[in-house]
Amino acid sequence: MRNPEEKKEFVREKFSSISGKYDLINSLVSFQIDRYWRWQTTRLLKEFPEGPVLDLCAGTLPLSLELARQASRRLVVAVDFCEDMLRAGLAKLPNDNRRARILPVCGDGEELPAGENIFWGITVAFGVRNLSRTEKGLREMWRGLRPGGKLLILEFSRPTNPVVKPLYHFYLNRVLPRVAGLVSGDKEAYEYLASSIAEFYEPETLLTMMRQAGFSKAFRRPLTFGIVTIYVGIK
Ligand SMILES: C[S@@+](CC[C@H](N)C(=O)[O-])C[C@H]1O[C@@H](n2cnc3c(N)ncnc32)[C@H](O)[C@@H]1O
């Protein structure tokens, strides 16, 4: 069991190690369904096409790019504490006209490098599970949002369907670390992925934590047999 500071260092180091291969492995192991999940998430911000939005734990910027694609006047602040992930994301964009509307910031989501009441929307895709102090991160998200603003968390959950559950379990624990380990050269990073999904909060628990952090409305929407869930919170 790692303490929060050790977890932070471990997570940063693991993402740094796989940063160059992150996008490729994501597409490979998710059969590209991850694109659909991100698209479904970002669509939920369509009522805020212009205001600044924060993409927290932005990584190699897949969600930031989708946010910028869906609204041509939107400014996206992309925060991640792993510089190598942001750099790998930026390397994809030399001739992309969305580059000017994406502002990368290297910073910690648990101590958000931003003032209060700034963003109309905050998105966190596959990032909350990696935070060392989830409650602290949620409170920071609440602080950064404007009143009326929307938090969207896209995160892995555990399917409950009796047919899907064992298949998914086998895939996640046996197949994925081998395939992704081979491609990335870091099997441990993908064993961590499987264990972090297994240990993550039940969806209702995360919703309760969102409410405790101050979100007045909080609800969830499972996708793809509950392999992932979108959590929505309103400030
Ligand atoms: C699984 S990746 C997700 C990247 C991207 N959002 C996506 O949809 O693919 C998780 C990211 O969260 C970042 N991260 C984890 N803890 C963080 C923290 N406390 N503050 C900022 N970024 C963090 C990691 O560096 C990593 O880039």
PDBQT file of the ligand as one rigid body, heavy atoms in Angstrom, charges set to zero:
ROOT
HETATM    1  C1  LIG A 301      -4.939   7.721 -17.742  1.00  0.00    +0.000 C 
HETATM    2  S1  LIG A 301      -4.255   9.295 -18.058  1.00  0.00    +0.000 S 
HETATM    3  C2  LIG A 301      -5.619  10.123 -18.805  1.00  0.00    +0.000 C 
HETATM    4  C3  LIG A 301      -5.205  11.105 -19.864  1.00  0.00    +0.000 C 
HETATM    5  C4  LIG A 301      -6.344  11.706 -20.660  1.00  0.00    +0.000 C 
HETATM    6  N1  LIG A 301      -7.259  12.453 -19.842  1.00  0.00    +0.000 N 
HETATM    7  C5  LIG A 301      -7.112  10.666 -21.448  1.00  0.00    +0.000 C 
HETATM    8  O1  LIG A 301      -8.333  10.797 -21.552  1.00  0.00    +0.000 OA
HETATM    9  O2  LIG A 301      -6.517   9.749 -22.000  1.00  0.00    +0.000 OA
HETATM   10  C6  LIG A 301      -4.225  10.018 -16.435  1.00  0.00    +0.000 C 
HETATM   11  C7  LIG A 301      -3.415  11.290 -16.359  1.00  0.00    +0.000 C 
HETATM   12  O3  LIG A 301      -3.644  11.870 -15.061  1.00  0.00    +0.000 OA
HETATM   13  C8  LIG A 301      -2.449  12.537 -14.679  1.00  0.00    +0.000 C 
HETATM   14  N2  LIG A 301      -2.512  12.785 -13.241  1.00  0.00    +0.000 N 
HETATM   15  C9  LIG A 301      -2.608  11.867 -12.249  1.00  0.00    +0.000 A 
HETATM   16  N3  LIG A 301      -2.652  12.485 -11.050  1.00  0.00    +0.000 NA
HETATM   17  C10 LIG A 301      -2.606  13.812 -11.295  1.00  0.00    +0.000 A 
HETATM   18  C11 LIG A 301      -2.630  14.961 -10.466  1.00  0.00    +0.000 A 
HETATM   19  N4  LIG A 301      -2.678  14.878  -9.122  1.00  0.00    +0.000 N 
HETATM   20  N5  LIG A 301      -2.586  16.179 -11.039  1.00  0.00    +0.000 NA
HETATM   21  C12 LIG A 301      -2.500  16.297 -12.395  1.00  0.00    +0.000 A 
HETATM   22  N6  LIG A 301      -2.463  15.241 -13.235  1.00  0.00    +0.000 NA
HETATM   23  C13 LIG A 301      -2.513  14.012 -12.686  1.00  0.00    +0.000 A 
HETATM   24  C14 LIG A 301      -1.355  11.599 -15.152  1.00  0.00    +0.000 C 
HETATM   25  O4  LIG A 301      -0.118  12.243 -15.267  1.00  0.00    +0.000 OA
HETATM   26  C15 LIG A 301      -1.916  11.121 -16.503  1.00  0.00    +0.000 C 
HETATM   27  O5  LIG A 301      -1.443  11.907 -17.560  1.00  0.00    +0.000 OA
ENDROOT
TORSDOF 0
